[in-house]
């Protein structure tokens, strides 16, 4: 196990219509980056924070996407294609890595992923439209009974070309991923996998949820009936400074939401299969919001 819990690097939301998804997230108050294309043909748009990001991804035309899961090989593009064949949603969770090859070896020793590390590079774009070079090595893990949930760690080889403060200013004030929510029939059955993957000791609380820290974020698994396998990625909580201001923004944008005890919730049916929650800062209980 890693001596330091891994932080959330990014989350992957698979969508059929990348432009429509980008437009929704802009209406939610995010700055959404331009369209990028991976060498194998998936295409994405990113929403960046200081040390994590949201990846909206789809399969582009002419994509070469082999089977998502083969002995010794994990295909990112194949997994996204297979995921979308059954619907949109929260497809993958990526944690940060300083050495993806070492993490791949760890995952193999621990029995959670005997996959070769995967290196790739692509052209990126700065806010002014100029091109830059980014490259990554990914190490994949495989959770038992979770065909609809992808897990990997991501090492940035040119982080100075990827992270850009100009891309991290959002109208809604969002500053970070606060929590990644998962569901499973029996959450504690996934404690060992998640502890090894996250580098953090997962524990069960009095409500039957399993939780672990991820260096500034939390990973949680709540008990729930699931389809298409057991463990599933389900929800994302984003930290904002003011729930009231966000509520007003959502009302003006005609986006349906619910006020909860922790902030504001966008239903999965509204956000392309992902439950989005806004919380933190001056967020107030539902009873205190002027809605």
Secondary structure, 3 states (H helix, E strand, C coil): CCCCCCCEEEEEEECCCHHHHHHHHHHCCCCCCCCEECCCCEEEEEEECCCCEEEEEEECCCCCCCCCEECCEECHHHHHHHHHCCCCEEEEEEEECCCHHHHHHHHHHHCCCCCCCEEEEEEEECCCCCEEEEEEEEEEECCCCCCCCEEEEEEECCHHHHCCHHHCCCCCCCCEEEEEEEEECCHHHHHHHHHHHHCCCCEECCCCCEEEECCCCEEEEEECCCCCCCCEEEEEEEECCCHHHHHHHHHHCCCCCEECCCEEEECCCCCCCCEEEEECCCCCCHHHCCC
